[in-house]
Amino acid sequence: MAGNIEWRQVVALFEAIGTATEGANGALHVTVNGQADVLHRPKHKDIQEEEIAQIRHFLRRAGVEPPHPAKGPNS
């Protein structure tokens, strides 16, 4: 799992696909497709693996999936 995802990239993602509002104590309130969650700003600029997993689970619940590569003749 990639370990170099910066917090600012997470904020930009949620601003692009839904809403992201910063609350008290560095909490980020996000909503995508009617699903809501609260993420907490990490102590460092990069987010940890547990936070990446939380974001992936949230996006799946919200119906957001990564694009699937086109199947070619050798797939």
CHARMM internal coordinates of N, CA and C (Angstrom, degrees):
IC EDIT
DIST 1 N 1 CA 1.4412
DIST 1 CA 1 C 1.5221
ANGL 1 N 1 CA 1 C 108.55
DIST 1 C 2 N 1.3240
ANGL 1 CA 1 C 2 N 115.62
DIHE 1 N 1 CA 1 C 2 N 134.98
DIST 2 N 2 CA 1.4601
ANGL 1 C 2 N 2 CA 120.17
DIHE 1 CA 1 C 2 N 2 CA 179.61
DIST 2 CA 2 C 1.5155
ANGL 2 N 2 CA 2 C 109.91
DIHE 1 C 2 N 2 CA 2 C -61.18
DIST 2 C 3 N 1.3035
ANGL 2 CA 2 C 3 N 116.82
DIHE 2 N 2 CA 2 C 3 N 135.12
DIST 3 N 3 CA 1.4454
ANGL 2 C 3 N 3 CA 120.76
DIHE 2 CA 2 C 3 N 3 CA -178.76
DIST 3 CA 3 C 1.5115
ANGL 3 N 3 CA 3 C 113.27
DIHE 2 C 3 N 3 CA 3 C -115.52
DIST 3 C 4 N 1.3214
ANGL 3 CA 3 C 4 N 117.35
DIHE 3 N 3 CA 3 C 4 N 16.05
DIST 4 N 4 CA 1.4559
ANGL 3 C 4 N 4 CA 118.95
DIHE 3 CA 3 C 4 N 4 CA -177.11
DIST 4 CA 4 C 1.5353
ANGL 4 N 4 CA 4 C 111.49
DIHE 3 C 4 N 4 CA 4 C -122.07
DIST 4 C 5 N 1.3178
ANGL 4 CA 4 C 5 N 116.19
DIHE 4 N 4 CA 4 C 5 N 42.68
DIST 5 N 5 CA 1.4554
ANGL 4 C 5 N 5 CA 120.86
DIHE 4 CA 4 C 5 N 5 CA 176.52
DIST 5 CA 5 C 1.5234
ANGL 5 N 5 CA 5 C 107.34
DIHE 4 C 5 N 5 CA 5 C -93.53
DIST 5 C 6 N 1.3151
ANGL 5 CA 5 C 6 N 115.44
DIHE 5 N 5 CA 5 C 6 N 121.81
DIST 6 N 6 CA 1.4570
ANGL 5 C 6 N 6 CA 120.37
DIHE 5 CA 5 C 6 N 6 CA -177.58
DIST 6 CA 6 C 1.5229
ANGL 6 N 6 CA 6 C 111.08
DIHE 5 C 6 N 6 CA 6 C -84.87
DIST 6 C 7 N 1.3340
ANGL 6 CA 6 C 7 N 115.60
DIHE 6 N 6 CA 6 C 7 N 149.67
DIST 7 N 7 CA 1.4585
ANGL 6 C 7 N 7 CA 122.20
DIHE 6 CA 6 C 7 N 7 CA -179.39
DIST 7 CA 7 C 1.5361
ANGL 7 N 7 CA 7 C 110.80
DIHE 6 C 7 N 7 CA 7 C -56.50
DIST 7 C 8 N 1.3223
ANGL 7 CA 7 C 8 N 117.22
DIHE 7 N 7 CA 7 C 8 N -39.87
DIST 8 N 8 CA 1.4664
ANGL 7 C 8 N 8 CA 120.24
DIHE 7 CA 7 C 8 N 8 CA -178.71
DIST 8 CA 8 C 1.5279
ANGL 8 N 8 CA 8 C 110.92
DIHE 7 C 8 N 8 CA 8 C -62.78
DIST 8 C 9 N 1.3433
ANGL 8 CA 8 C 9 N 117.48
DIHE 8 N 8 CA 8 C 9 N -30.23
DIST 9 N 9 CA 1.4594
ANGL 8 C 9 N 9 CA 121.32
DIHE 8 CA 8 C 9 N 9 CA 177.24
DIST 9 CA 9 C 1.5252
ANGL 9 N 9 CA 9 C 110.66
DIHE 8 C 9 N 9 CA 9 C -70.26
DIST 9 C 10 N 1.3264
ANGL 9 CA 9 C 10 N 116.14
DIHE 9 N 9 CA 9 C 10 N -37.06
DIST 10 N 10 CA 1.4659
ANGL 9 C 10 N 10 CA 120.89
DIHE 9 CA 9 C 10 N 10 CA 177.63
DIST 10 CA 10 C 1.5228
ANGL 10 N 10 CA 10 C 109.44
DIHE 9 C 10 N 10 CA 10 C -64.24
DIST 10 C 11 N 1.3246
ANGL 10 CA 10 C 11 N 116.79
DIHE 10 N 10 CA 10 C 11 N -46.79
DIST 11 N 11 CA 1.4631
ANGL 10 C 11 N 11 CA 121.26
DIHE 10 CA 10 C 11 N 11 CA 179.14
DIST 11 CA 11 C 1.5304
ANGL 11 N 11 CA 11 C 109.83
DIHE 10 C 11 N 11 CA 11 C -59.69
DIST 11 C 12 N 1.3215
ANGL 11 CA 11 C 12 N 117.56
DIHE 11 N 11 CA 11 C 12 N -45.70
DIST 12 N 12 CA 1.4650
ANGL 11 C 12 N 12 CA 121.87
DIHE 11 CA 11 C 12 N 12 CA -179.73
DIST 12 CA 12 C 1.5281
ANGL 12 N 12 CA 12 C 111.07
DIHE 11 C 12 N 12 CA 12 C -62.33
DIST 12 C 13 N 1.3208
ANGL 12 CA 12 C 13 N 117.92
DIHE 12 N 12 CA 12 C 13 N -39.19
DIST 13 N 13 CA 1.4626
ANGL 12 C 13 N 13 CA 121.61
DIHE 12 CA 12 C 13 N 13 CA 177.95
DIST 13 CA 13 C 1.5210
ANGL 13 N 13 CA 13 C 110.38
DIHE 12 C 13 N 13 CA 13 C -58.93
DIST 13 C 14 N 1.3322
ANGL 13 CA 13 C 14 N 116.51
DIHE 13 N 13 CA 13 C 14 N -51.27
DIST 14 N 14 CA 1.4587
ANGL 13 C 14 N 14 CA 119.67
DIHE 13 CA 13 C 14 N 14 CA -176.94
DIST 14 CA 14 C 1.5233
ANGL 14 N 14 CA 14 C 112.00
DIHE 13 C 14 N 14 CA 14 C -68.71
DIST 14 C 15 N 1.3134
ANGL 14 CA 14 C 15 N 118.26
DIHE 14 N 14 CA 14 C 15 N -31.50
DIST 15 N 15 CA 1.4631
ANGL 14 C 15 N 15 CA 120.27
DIHE 14 CA 14 C 15 N 15 CA 175.19
DIST 15 CA 15 C 1.5273
ANGL 15 N 15 CA 15 C 110.39
DIHE 14 C 15 N 15 CA 15 C -66.97
DIST 15 C 16 N 1.3362
ANGL 15 CA 15 C 16 N 117.52
DIHE 15 N 15 CA 15 C 16 N -31.42
DIST 16 N 16 CA 1.4620
ANGL 15 C 16 N 16 CA 121.72
DIHE 15 CA 15 C 16 N 16 CA -178.23
DIST 16 CA 16 C 1.5290
ANGL 16 N 16 CA 16 C 112.75
DIHE 15 C 16 N 16 CA 16 C -78.43
DIST 16 C 17 N 1.3369
ANGL 16 CA 16 C 17 N 117.82
DIHE 16 N 16 CA 16 C 17 N -33.28
DIST 17 N 17 CA 1.4635
ANGL 16 C 17 N 17 CA 119.69
DIHE 16 CA 16 C 17 N 17 CA -174.29
DIST 17 CA 17 C 1.5159
ANGL 17 N 17 CA 17 C 113.99
DIHE 16 C 17 N 17 CA 17 C -109.58
DIST 17 C 18 N 1.3240
ANGL 17 CA 17 C 18 N 117.65
DIHE 17 N 17 CA 17 C 18 N -6.16
DIST 18 N 18 CA 1.4635
ANGL 17 C 18 N 18 CA 120.94
DIHE 17 CA 17 C 18 N 18 CA -178.80
DIST 18 CA 18 C 1.5094
ANGL 18 N 18 CA 18 C 109.06
DIHE 17 C 18 N 18 CA 18 C -164.00
DIST 18 C 19 N 1.3245
ANGL 18 CA 18 C 19 N 115.14
DIHE 18 N 18 CA 18 C 19 N -136.89
DIST 19 N 19 CA 1.4608
ANGL 18 C 19 N 19 CA 119.41
DIHE 18 CA 18 C 19 N 19 CA 176.39
DIST 19 CA 19 C 1.5159
ANGL 19 N 19 CA 19 C 108.97
DIHE 18 C 19 N 19 CA 19 C -123.76
DIST 19 C 20 N 1.3110
ANGL 19 CA 19 C 20 N 115.42
DIHE 19 N 19 CA 19 C 20 N 149.45
DIST 20 N 20 CA 1.4611
ANGL 19 C 20 N 20 CA 122.38
DIHE 19 CA 19 C 20 N 20 CA 178.18
DIST 20 CA 20 C 1.5168
ANGL 20 N 20 CA 20 C 107.53
DIHE 19 C 20 N 20 CA 20 C -142.11
DIST 20 C 21 N 1.3359
ANGL 20 CA 20 C 21 N 116.14
DIHE 20 N 20 CA 20 C 21 N 120.08
DIST 21 N 21 CA 1.4570
ANGL 20 C 21 N 21 CA 121.52
DIHE 20 CA 20 C 21 N 21 CA -179.16
DIST 21 CA 21 C 1.5108
ANGL 21 N 21 CA 21 C 108.60
DIHE 20 C 21 N 21 CA 21 C -125.86
DIST 21 C 22 N 1.3228
ANGL 21 CA 21 C 22 N 116.10
DIHE 21 N 21 CA 21 C 22 N 125.08
DIST 22 N 22 CA 1.4581
ANGL 21 C 22 N 22 CA 119.45
DIHE 21 CA 21 C 22 N 22 CA 178.63
DIST 22 CA 22 C 1.5139
ANGL 22 N 22 CA 22 C 109.42
DIHE 21 C 22 N 22 CA 22 C -79.91
DIST 22 C 23 N 1.3347
ANGL 22 CA 22 C 23 N 114.95
DIHE 22 N 22 CA 22 C 23 N 130.74
DIST 23 N 23 CA 1.4481
ANGL 22 C 23 N 23 CA 121.57
DIHE 22 CA 22 C 23 N 23 CA 179.19
DIST 23 CA 23 C 1.5154
ANGL 23 N 23 CA 23 C 110.50
DIHE 22 C 23 N 23 CA 23 C -111.31
DIST 23 C 24 N 1.3125
ANGL 23 CA 23 C 24 N 114.57
DIHE 23 N 23 CA 23 C 24 N -160.74
DIST 24 N 24 CA 1.4626
ANGL 23 C 24 N 24 CA 121.09
DIHE 23 CA 23 C 24 N 24 CA -178.70
DIST 24 CA 24 C 1.5200
ANGL 24 N 24 CA 24 C 111.34
DIHE 23 C 24 N 24 CA 24 C -66.84
DIST 24 C 25 N 1.3124
ANGL 24 CA 24 C 25 N 115.67
DIHE 24 N 24 CA 24 C 25 N 150.53
DIST 25 N 25 CA 1.4679
ANGL 24 C 25 N 25 CA 123.13
DIHE 24 CA 24 C 25 N 25 CA 174.51
DIST 25 CA 25 C 1.5258
ANGL 25 N 25 CA 25 C 113.64
DIHE 24 C 25 N 25 CA 25 C 57.29
DIST 25 C 26 N 1.3280
ANGL 25 CA 25 C 26 N 117.88
DIHE 25 N 25 CA 25 C 26 N 30.99
DIST 26 N 26 CA 1.4545
ANGL 25 C 26 N 26 CA 120.90
DIHE 25 CA 25 C 26 N 26 CA 176.38
DIST 26 CA 26 C 1.5116
ANGL 26 N 26 CA 26 C 114.92
DIHE 25 C 26 N 26 CA 26 C 77.22
DIST 26 C 27 N 1.3356
ANGL 26 CA 26 C 27 N 117.63
DIHE 26 N 26 CA 26 C 27 N 13.83
DIST 27 N 27 CA 1.4642
ANGL 26 C 27 N 27 CA 120.44
DIHE 26 CA 26 C 27 N 27 CA 178.12
DIST 27 CA 27 C 1.5291
ANGL 27 N 27 CA 27 C 108.97
DIHE 26 C 27 N 27 CA 27 C -74.88
DIST 27 C 28 N 1.3223
ANGL 27 CA 27 C 28 N 116.10
DIHE 27 N 27 CA 27 C 28 N 139.14
DIST 28 N 28 CA 1.4555
ANGL 27 C 28 N 28 CA 121.81
DIHE 27 CA 27 C 28 N 28 CA 176.54
DIST 28 CA 28 C 1.5204
ANGL 28 N 28 CA 28 C 107.45
DIHE 27 C 28 N 28 CA 28 C -114.19
DIST 28 C 29 N 1.3258
ANGL 28 CA 28 C 29 N 116.17
DIHE 28 N 28 CA 28 C 29 N 113.10
DIST 29 N 29 CA 1.4607
ANGL 28 C 29 N 29 CA 122.17
DIHE 28 CA 28 C 29 N 29 CA 179.09
DIST 29 CA 29 C 1.5237
ANGL 29 N 29 CA 29 C 107.16
DIHE 28 C 29 N 29 CA 29 C -90.21
DIST 29 C 30 N 1.3421
ANGL 29 CA 29 C 30 N 116.25
DIHE 29 N 29 CA 29 C 30 N 117.71
DIST 30 N 30 CA 1.4585
ANGL 29 C 30 N 30 CA 120.54
DIHE 29 CA 29 C 30 N 30 CA -176.37
DIST 30 CA 30 C 1.5280
ANGL 30 N 30 CA 30 C 110.05
DIHE 29 C 30 N 30 CA 30 C -119.73
DIST 30 C 31 N 1.3252
ANGL 30 CA 30 C 31 N 114.66
DIHE 30 N 30 CA 30 C 31 N 147.11
DIST 31 N 31 CA 1.4566
ANGL 30 C 31 N 31 CA 121.81
DIHE 30 CA 30 C 31 N 31 CA 175.46
DIST 31 CA 31 C 1.5155
ANGL 31 N 31 CA 31 C 108.00
DIHE 30 C 31 N 31 CA 31 C -137.63
DIST 31 C 32 N 1.3327
ANGL 31 CA 31 C 32 N 115.41
DIHE 31 N 31 CA 31 C 32 N 130.24
DIST 32 N 32 CA 1.4647
ANGL 31 C 32 N 32 CA 122.19
DIHE 31 CA 31 C 32 N 32 CA 177.60
DIST 32 CA 32 C 1.5292
ANGL 32 N 32 CA 32 C 106.99
DIHE 31 C 32 N 32 CA 32 C -139.39
DIST 32 C 33 N 1.3167
ANGL 32 CA 32 C 33 N 116.44
DIHE 32 N 32 CA 32 C 33 N 124.88
DIST 33 N 33 CA 1.4751
ANGL 32 C 33 N 33 CA 121.55
DIHE 32 CA 32 C 33 N 33 CA 177.77
DIST 33 CA 33 C 1.5293
ANGL 33 N 33 CA 33 C 112.70
DIHE 32 C 33 N 33 CA 33 C 50.37
DIST 33 C 34 N 1.3172
ANGL 33 CA 33 C 34 N 117.07
DIHE 33 N 33 CA 33 C 34 N 39.77
DIST 34 N 34 CA 1.4571
ANGL 33 C 34 N 34 CA 121.36
DIHE 33 CA 33 C 34 N 34 CA 177.77
DIST 34 CA 34 C 1.5153
ANGL 34 N 34 CA 34 C 115.10
DIHE 33 C 34 N 34 CA 34 C 82.85
DIST 34 C 35 N 1.3167
ANGL 34 CA 34 C 35 N 118.24
DIHE 34 N 34 CA 34 C 35 N -5.05
DIST 35 N 35 CA 1.4654
ANGL 34 C 35 N 35 CA 122.59
DIHE 34 CA 34 C 35 N 35 CA 177.60
DIST 35 CA 35 C 1.5273
ANGL 35 N 35 CA 35 C 108.57
DIHE 34 C 35 N 35 CA 35 C -96.05
DIST 35 C 36 N 1.3298
ANGL 35 CA 35 C 36 N 116.81
DIHE 35 N 35 CA 35 C 36 N 137.04
DIST 36 N 36 CA 1.4643
ANGL 35 C 36 N 36 CA 120.71
DIHE 35 CA 35 C 36 N 36 CA -178.19
DIST 36 CA 36 C 1.5247
ANGL 36 N 36 CA 36 C 110.36
DIHE 35 C 36 N 36 CA 36 C -122.18
DIST 36 C 37 N 1.3240
ANGL 36 CA 36 C 37 N 115.15
DIHE 36 N 36 CA 36 C 37 N 151.20
DIST 37 N 37 CA 1.4614
ANGL 36 C 37 N 37 CA 121.55
DIHE 36 CA 36 C 37 N 37 CA 177.73
DIST 37 CA 37 C 1.5303
ANGL 37 N 37 CA 37 C 107.77
DIHE 36 C 37 N 37 CA 37 C -156.26
DIST 37 C 38 N 1.3094
ANGL 37 CA 37 C 38 N 115.43
DIHE 37 N 37 CA 37 C 38 N 163.34
DIST 38 N 38 CA 1.4590
ANGL 37 C 38 N 38 CA 121.57
DIHE 37 CA 37 C 38 N 38 CA 176.37
DIST 38 CA 38 C 1.5212
ANGL 38 N 38 CA 38 C 107.78
DIHE 37 C 38 N 38 CA 38 C -122.96
DIST 38 C 39 N 1.3215
ANGL 38 CA 38 C 39 N 115.44
DIHE 38 N 38 CA 38 C 39 N 125.02
DIST 39 N 39 CA 1.4608
ANGL 38 C 39 N 39 CA 121.79
DIHE 38 CA 38 C 39 N 39 CA 177.04
DIST 39 CA 39 C 1.5204
ANGL 39 N 39 CA 39 C 107.60
DIHE 38 C 39 N 39 CA 39 C -110.59
DIST 39 C 40 N 1.3155
ANGL 39 CA 39 C 40 N 116.46
DIHE 39 N 39 CA 39 C 40 N 152.14
DIST 40 N 40 CA 1.4547
ANGL 39 C 40 N 40 CA 120.33
DIHE 39 CA 39 C 40 N 40 CA -178.47
DIST 40 CA 40 C 1.5201
ANGL 40 N 40 CA 40 C 110.52
DIHE 39 C 40 N 40 CA 40 C -114.64
DIST 40 C 41 N 1.3285
ANGL 40 CA 40 C 41 N 114.94
DIHE 40 N 40 CA 40 C 41 N 133.66
DIST 41 N 41 CA 1.4632
ANGL 40 C 41 N 41 CA 121.62
DIHE 40 CA 40 C 41 N 41 CA -178.84
DIST 41 CA 41 C 1.5287
ANGL 41 N 41 CA 41 C 109.23
DIHE 40 C 41 N 41 CA 41 C -58.66
DIST 41 C 42 N 1.3391
ANGL 41 CA 41 C 42 N 117.27
DIHE 41 N 41 CA 41 C 42 N 129.78
DIST 42 N 42 CA 1.4646
ANGL 41 C 42 N 42 CA 119.61
DIHE 41 CA 41 C 42 N 42 CA 178.41
DIST 42 CA 42 C 1.5299
ANGL 42 N 42 CA 42 C 111.41
DIHE 41 C 42 N 42 CA 42 C -72.27
DIST 42 C 43 N 1.3056
ANGL 42 CA 42 C 43 N 116.08
DIHE 42 N 42 CA 42 C 43 N 163.68
DIST 43 N 43 CA 1.4672
ANGL 42 C 43 N 43 CA 120.84
DIHE 42 CA 42 C 43 N 43 CA 178.69
DIST 43 CA 43 C 1.5221
ANGL 43 N 43 CA 43 C 111.26
DIHE 42 C 43 N 43 CA 43 C -71.57
DIST 43 C 44 N 1.3312
ANGL 43 CA 43 C 44 N 115.99
DIHE 43 N 43 CA 43 C 44 N -27.56
DIST 44 N 44 CA 1.4614
ANGL 43 C 44 N 44 CA 121.49
DIHE 43 CA 43 C 44 N 44 CA 179.45
DIST 44 CA 44 C 1.5163
ANGL 44 N 44 CA 44 C 108.41
DIHE 43 C 44 N 44 CA 44 C -111.71
DIST 44 C 45 N 1.3357
ANGL 44 CA 44 C 45 N 117.84
DIHE 44 N 44 CA 44 C 45 N 172.92
DIST 45 N 45 CA 1.4602
ANGL 44 C 45 N 45 CA 119.76
DIHE 44 CA 44 C 45 N 45 CA -176.73
DIST 45 CA 45 C 1.5278
ANGL 45 N 45 CA 45 C 112.78
DIHE 44 C 45 N 45 CA 45 C -70.95
DIST 45 C 46 N 1.3338
ANGL 45 CA 45 C 46 N 118.16
DIHE 45 N 45 CA 45 C 46 N -27.44
DIST 46 N 46 CA 1.4661
ANGL 45 C 46 N 46 CA 121.58
DIHE 45 CA 45 C 46 N 46 CA 179.59
DIST 46 CA 46 C 1.5181
ANGL 46 N 46 CA 46 C 110.34
DIHE 45 C 46 N 46 CA 46 C -93.24
DIST 46 C 47 N 1.3380
ANGL 46 CA 46 C 47 N 115.67
DIHE 46 N 46 CA 46 C 47 N 144.93
DIST 47 N 47 CA 1.4599
ANGL 46 C 47 N 47 CA 119.14
DIHE 46 CA 46 C 47 N 47 CA 176.74
DIST 47 CA 47 C 1.5269
ANGL 47 N 47 CA 47 C 109.44
DIHE 46 C 47 N 47 CA 47 C -87.39
DIST 47 C 48 N 1.3209
ANGL 47 CA 47 C 48 N 116.02
DIHE 47 N 47 CA 47 C 48 N 157.35
DIST 48 N 48 CA 1.4566
ANGL 47 C 48 N 48 CA 122.27
DIHE 47 CA 47 C 48 N 48 CA -176.89
DIST 48 CA 48 C 1.5354
ANGL 48 N 48 CA 48 C 110.63
DIHE 47 C 48 N 48 CA 48 C -89.41
DIST 48 C 49 N 1.3322
ANGL 48 CA 48 C 49 N 116.49
DIHE 48 N 48 CA 48 C 49 N 166.59
DIST 49 N 49 CA 1.4610
ANGL 48 C 49 N 49 CA 122.04
DIHE 48 CA 48 C 49 N 49 CA -178.48
DIST 49 CA 49 C 1.5201
ANGL 49 N 49 CA 49 C 112.29
DIHE 48 C 49 N 49 CA 49 C -57.42
DIST 49 C 50 N 1.3383
ANGL 49 CA 49 C 50 N 117.84
DIHE 49 N 49 CA 49 C 50 N -38.36
DIST 50 N 50 CA 1.4605
ANGL 49 C 50 N 50 CA 120.80
DIHE 49 CA 49 C 50 N 50 CA -179.72
DIST 50 CA 50 C 1.5312
ANGL 50 N 50 CA 50 C 110.58
DIHE 49 C 50 N 50 CA 50 C -63.07
DIST 50 C 51 N 1.3237
ANGL 50 CA 50 C 51 N 115.81
DIHE 50 N 50 CA 50 C 51 N -38.55
DIST 51 N 51 CA 1.4601
ANGL 50 C 51 N 51 CA 120.19
DIHE 50 CA 50 C 51 N 51 CA 179.12
DIST 51 CA 51 C 1.5257
ANGL 51 N 51 CA 51 C 111.02
DIHE 50 C 51 N 51 CA 51 C -70.22
DIST 51 C 52 N 1.3268
ANGL 51 CA 51 C 52 N 117.17
DIHE 51 N 51 CA 51 C 52 N -36.66
DIST 52 N 52 CA 1.4613
ANGL 51 C 52 N 52 CA 120.83
DIHE 51 CA 51 C 52 N 52 CA 176.09
DIST 52 CA 52 C 1.5241
ANGL 52 N 52 CA 52 C 109.13
DIHE 51 C 52 N 52 CA 52 C -61.38
DIST 52 C 53 N 1.3257
ANGL 52 CA 52 C 53 N 116.91
DIHE 52 N 52 CA 52 C 53 N -45.14
DIST 53 N 53 CA 1.4660
ANGL 52 C 53 N 53 CA 120.80
DIHE 52 CA 52 C 53 N 53 CA 179.13
DIST 53 CA 53 C 1.5266
ANGL 53 N 53 CA 53 C 110.55
DIHE 52 C 53 N 53 CA 53 C -62.00
DIST 53 C 54 N 1.3410
ANGL 53 CA 53 C 54 N 118.12
DIHE 53 N 53 CA 53 C 54 N -42.12
DIST 54 N 54 CA 1.4618
ANGL 53 C 54 N 54 CA 121.73
DIHE 53 CA 53 C 54 N 54 CA 179.01
DIST 54 CA 54 C 1.5340
ANGL 54 N 54 CA 54 C 110.19
DIHE 53 C 54 N 54 CA 54 C -60.53
DIST 54 C 55 N 1.3168
ANGL 54 CA 54 C 55 N 116.71
DIHE 54 N 54 CA 54 C 55 N -43.92
DIST 55 N 55 CA 1.4637
ANGL 54 C 55 N 55 CA 120.85
DIHE 54 CA 54 C 55 N 55 CA -179.97
DIST 55 CA 55 C 1.5216
ANGL 55 N 55 CA 55 C 110.35
DIHE 54 C 55 N 55 CA 55 C -64.86
DIST 55 C 56 N 1.3210
ANGL 55 CA 55 C 56 N 118.07
DIHE 55 N 55 CA 55 C 56 N -42.27
DIST 56 N 56 CA 1.4789
ANGL 55 C 56 N 56 CA 121.40
DIHE 55 CA 55 C 56 N 56 CA 178.57
DIST 56 CA 56 C 1.5234
ANGL 56 N 56 CA 56 C 111.10
DIHE 55 C 56 N 56 CA 56 C -61.09
DIST 56 C 57 N 1.3235
ANGL 56 CA 56 C 57 N 117.24
DIHE 56 N 56 CA 56 C 57 N -45.18
DIST 57 N 57 CA 1.4689
ANGL 56 C 57 N 57 CA 120.98
DIHE 56 CA 56 C 57 N 57 CA 179.42
DIST 57 CA 57 C 1.5257
ANGL 57 N 57 CA 57 C 110.47
DIHE 56 C 57 N 57 CA 57 C -62.70
DIST 57 C 58 N 1.3283
ANGL 57 CA 57 C 58 N 116.21
DIHE 57 N 57 CA 57 C 58 N -43.44
DIST 58 N 58 CA 1.4572
ANGL 57 C 58 N 58 CA 119.99
DIHE 57 CA 57 C 58 N 58 CA 178.90
DIST 58 CA 58 C 1.5250
ANGL 58 N 58 CA 58 C 110.90
DIHE 57 C 58 N 58 CA 58 C -61.13
DIST 58 C 59 N 1.3264
ANGL 58 CA 58 C 59 N 117.26
DIHE 58 N 58 CA 58 C 59 N -46.33
DIST 59 N 59 CA 1.4614
ANGL 58 C 59 N 59 CA 120.41
DIHE 58 CA 58 C 59 N 59 CA -179.24
DIST 59 CA 59 C 1.5246
ANGL 59 N 59 CA 59 C 111.57
DIHE 58 C 59 N 59 CA 59 C -61.96
DIST 59 C 60 N 1.3190
ANGL 59 CA 59 C 60 N 117.62
DIHE 59 N 59 CA 59 C 60 N -38.77
DIST 60 N 60 CA 1.4703
ANGL 59 C 60 N 60 CA 120.16
DIHE 59 CA 59 C 60 N 60 CA 177.01
DIST 60 CA 60 C 1.5287
ANGL 60 N 60 CA 60 C 110.73
DIHE 59 C 60 N 60 CA 60 C -64.23
DIST 60 C 61 N 1.3431
ANGL 60 CA 60 C 61 N 117.18
DIHE 60 N 60 CA 60 C 61 N -43.00
DIST 61 N 61 CA 1.4701
ANGL 60 C 61 N 61 CA 120.56
DIHE 60 CA 60 C 61 N 61 CA 177.53
DIST 61 CA 61 C 1.5281
ANGL 61 N 61 CA 61 C 110.76
DIHE 60 C 61 N 61 CA 61 C -60.66
DIST 61 C 62 N 1.3149
ANGL 61 CA 61 C 62 N 116.13
DIHE 61 N 61 CA 61 C 62 N -33.32
DIST 62 N 62 CA 1.4584
ANGL 61 C 62 N 62 CA 121.50
DIHE 61 CA 61 C 62 N 62 CA -179.30
DIST 62 CA 62 C 1.5318
ANGL 62 N 62 CA 62 C 112.03
DIHE 61 C 62 N 62 CA 62 C -83.23
DIST 62 C 63 N 1.3209
ANGL 62 CA 62 C 63 N 117.16
DIHE 62 N 62 CA 62 C 63 N -0.40
DIST 63 N 63 CA 1.4580
ANGL 62 C 63 N 63 CA 120.89
DIHE 62 CA 62 C 63 N 63 CA 177.86
DIST 63 CA 63 C 1.5138
ANGL 63 N 63 CA 63 C 114.72
DIHE 62 C 63 N 63 CA 63 C 83.32
DIST 63 C 64 N 1.3154
ANGL 63 CA 63 C 64 N 116.50
DIHE 63 N 63 CA 63 C 64 N 18.71
DIST 64 N 64 CA 1.4701
ANGL 63 C 64 N 64 CA 120.86
DIHE 63 CA 63 C 64 N 64 CA 179.54
DIST 64 CA 64 C 1.5282
ANGL 64 N 64 CA 64 C 107.77
DIHE 63 C 64 N 64 CA 64 C -102.39
DIST 64 C 65 N 1.3125
ANGL 64 CA 64 C 65 N 115.71
DIHE 64 N 64 CA 64 C 65 N 119.02
DIST 65 N 65 CA 1.4664
ANGL 64 C 65 N 65 CA 121.89
DIHE 64 CA 64 C 65 N 65 CA 179.77
DIST 65 CA 65 C 1.5196
ANGL 65 N 65 CA 65 C 108.73
DIHE 64 C 65 N 65 CA 65 C -123.12
DIST 65 C 66 N 1.3258
ANGL 65 CA 65 C 66 N 117.04
DIHE 65 N 65 CA 65 C 66 N 149.81
DIST 66 N 66 CA 1.4669
ANGL 65 C 66 N 66 CA 118.37
DIHE 65 CA 65 C 66 N 66 CA 175.85
DIST 66 CA 66 C 1.5217
ANGL 66 N 66 CA 66 C 109.77
DIHE 65 C 66 N 66 CA 66 C -65.95
DIST 66 C 67 N 1.3179
ANGL 66 CA 66 C 67 N 117.25
DIHE 66 N 66 CA 66 C 67 N 151.55
DIST 67 N 67 CA 1.4649
ANGL 66 C 67 N 67 CA 119.22
DIHE 66 CA 66 C 67 N 67 CA 178.35
DIST 67 CA 67 C 1.5207
ANGL 67 N 67 CA 67 C 110.12
DIHE 66 C 67 N 67 CA 67 C -64.40
DIST 67 C 68 N 1.3182
ANGL 67 CA 67 C 68 N 114.84
DIHE 67 N 67 CA 67 C 68 N 143.15
DIST 68 N 68 CA 1.4574
ANGL 67 C 68 N 68 CA 119.96
DIHE 67 CA 67 C 68 N 68 CA 177.55
DIST 68 CA 68 C 1.5227
ANGL 68 N 68 CA 68 C 108.48
DIHE 67 C 68 N 68 CA 68 C -93.27
DIST 68 C 69 N 1.3232
ANGL 68 CA 68 C 69 N 116.78
DIHE 68 N 68 CA 68 C 69 N 133.97
DIST 69 N 69 CA 1.4724
ANGL 68 C 69 N 69 CA 118.36
DIHE 68 CA 68 C 69 N 69 CA -179.71
DIST 69 CA 69 C 1.5327
ANGL 69 N 69 CA 69 C 109.87
DIHE 68 C 69 N 69 CA 69 C -63.48
DIST 69 C 70 N 1.3041
ANGL 69 CA 69 C 70 N 114.92
DIHE 69 N 69 CA 69 C 70 N 147.43
DIST 70 N 70 CA 1.4549
ANGL 69 C 70 N 70 CA 119.40
DIHE 69 CA 69 C 70 N 70 CA 177.77
DIST 70 CA 70 C 1.5178
ANGL 70 N 70 CA 70 C 110.20
DIHE 69 C 70 N 70 CA 70 C -63.82
DIST 70 C 71 N 1.2944
ANGL 70 CA 70 C 71 N 115.66
DIHE 70 N 70 CA 70 C 71 N 138.28
DIST 71 N 71 CA 1.4650
ANGL 70 C 71 N 71 CA 119.86
DIHE 70 CA 70 C 71 N 71 CA 179.87
DIST 71 CA 71 C 1.5199
ANGL 71 N 71 CA 71 C 108.69
DIHE 70 C 71 N 71 CA 71 C -80.94
DIST 71 C 72 N 1.2963
ANGL 71 CA 71 C 72 N 114.21
DIHE 71 N 71 CA 71 C 72 N 124.65
DIST 72 N 72 CA 1.4701
ANGL 71 C 72 N 72 CA 119.74
DIHE 71 CA 71 C 72 N 72 CA 179.06
DIST 72 CA 72 C 1.5210
ANGL 72 N 72 CA 72 C 110.32
DIHE 71 C 72 N 72 CA 72 C -95.65
DIST 72 C 73 N 1.3038
ANGL 72 CA 72 C 73 N 116.98
DIHE 72 N 72 CA 72 C 73 N -178.42
DIST 73 N 73 CA 1.4726
ANGL 72 C 73 N 73 CA 120.88
DIHE 72 CA 72 C 73 N 73 CA -177.73
DIST 73 CA 73 C 1.5249
ANGL 73 N 73 CA 73 C 113.00
DIHE 72 C 73 N 73 CA 73 C -65.51
DIST 73 C 74 N 1.3360
ANGL 73 CA 73 C 74 N 118.41
DIHE 73 N 73 CA 73 C 74 N -21.67
DIST 74 N 74 CA 1.4664
ANGL 73 C 74 N 74 CA 120.76
DIHE 73 CA 73 C 74 N 74 CA -178.61
DIST 74 CA 74 C 1.5266
ANGL 74 N 74 CA 74 C 112.73
DIHE 73 C 74 N 74 CA 74 C -99.23
DIST 74 C 75 N 1.3353
ANGL 74 CA 74 C 75 N 118.62
DIHE 74 N 74 CA 74 C 75 N 11.20
DIST 75 N 75 CA 1.4628
ANGL 74 C 75 N 75 CA 121.69
DIHE 74 CA 74 C 75 N 75 CA -177.30
DIST 75 CA 75 C 1.4994
ANGL 75 N 75 CA 75 C 111.30
DIHE 74 C 75 N 75 CA 75 C -85.62
END
COOR INIT
IC SEED 1 N 1 CA 1 C
IC BUILD
